[in-house]
Amino acid sequence: MNRISVAHPKLEGNERKYVLDCLDTNWISSNGKYIGAFEEAFAAFCGVKHAVAANNGTTALHLALVALDLQPGDEVIIPTVTYIATANAVRYCGAVPVLVDVCAATMNIDPKQVEKAITPRTRGIIPVHLYGHPADMDPLVAIAKKHGLWVLEDAAEAHGAEVNGKRVGSIGDCATFSFFGNKIVTTGEGGMVTTNDDALAAKLRLYRGQGVDPKRRYWFPVIGYNYRMTNIQAAIGLAQMETIDVSLKERQELARMYDEALSPLNDLLVLPTIQARMHHVYWMYTVFLRSGDEVQRDALMRALDDTGIETRPVFYPMHVLPPYKEDTVYPVADEWAQRGLNLPTHQYLTRDDIARVAAAITGALGR
C-alpha cells in the first residue's frame, strides 16, 4: 500500500518554466526580475505595502527583530507552544523570550496571559498563527498599543489566514512567513517579512543585504546580514502565488473531508475548531486525544506509521526543551501539547486517502 506522507509540495503551475528562465538568462542569484515580482505579488496577497523576501523563515524573523531594534536584555513575549525558531530568533538578538501559555481551542497565545507577563523590559509580542489558525489579534494589538509595544506576527504556517476579514501579515507592525517545502506556498527554502511601515521596510532591505548603502556601492553604514532570497527561489514563489487561491480552496475541502470522516470519533478525538471572526487555512490538520498523554499519542502515531501513514507530533512547548527549560507550569500547553498530532495535510490527498487515515485511527483506538 502506498505510503501517505504528512506533507507534499504541489508544483504544477509555472514553477518549471520560471526556473528554466532563470537558468537560460543566467539570473540565478539574489538579483533578477522574479524577486521583485514575488515580493509584489505577496504584498498584494496580504494587503500590505511592502514584502521583503529572505532566504528562509527563521532569517525573516531575525531580520524583522533587528529592524525593530531589539537589543540585548530586552524581553519579547511569545507562546510556549511554537516552533523553536520563534524563540531562537529572539535569542539571536541577545534578548529574552518570555513564555506564556496558550488557548486550548487553538493552541495559540493566550491574550489573558500576555499582559501579566509585561515588564519594564518588554519590547514586543510575537503571536504565532499555529498550524494555520490565526491568533486572537484584536486584544493583542490593544495590549501592545496600551503599553507601547510592537507586534510581530509569526505567520510562517498561515498563508491566507484571516482575522475579521484581514489577512495575517497585515495586522501587526510586521509579520514573517516561511516558504519551506511543506508550507502552503513554498520556494523550497525561503521567507518573507511584510509591513505597511515605509521606514521599517527600508531598514529590512538594508539589513538583508549585508547593510550596503543603496545609494553608494560597497559602503556599509551598519552591520548587516546575507539574508537574500535567490531569483530561482523567487521564481518558484511567484508561480506558487499564481495558484494560491486554488491551493487554499483545496485545503478547505481537505479539512471538510477530515471533519466528516473523523466525526464518529468525537468522543475520543478533539477535532480542529475555528474561533469566531477567524479563517483557518489548515496548514496542518491537527487533532488531540481527549484523554491520555504523550505515551498514548505516540502509540497512535506508531500504529498509523505501521499502516503507511506519516504523522507529526504537536510541537514540544519551549519550556520543556533544553535551551529554554523552565520549571514553570503552563497548564494548557502541558496538558494538550502531549496529546496532539498533525495528520497528513496536502493537496494530493484523495477522499480514499482520508478514509484510509480515518480507518487506521479508528482501528488504533480500538473501535
Secondary structure, DSSP 8 states (H G I E B T S, - for coil): ---B-S------SSHHHHHHHHHHHT--SS-SHHHHHHHHHHHHHHT-SEEEEESSHHHHHHHHHHHTT--TT-EEEEESSS-THHHHHHHHTT-EEEEE-B-TTT--B-HHHHGGG--TTEEEE--B-GGG----HHHHHHHHHHHT-EEEEE-TT-TT-EETTEETTSSSSEEEEE-BTTSSS--BS-EEEEES-HHHHHHHHHHHBTT--TTSTT--SS---B----HHHHHHHHHHHHTHHHHHHHHHHHHHHHHHHHGGGTTTEE-----TTEE---SSEEEEESS--HHHHHHHHHHHHHTTB--EE----GGGSGGG------HHHHHHGGGEEEE--STT--HHHHHHHHHHHHHHTT-
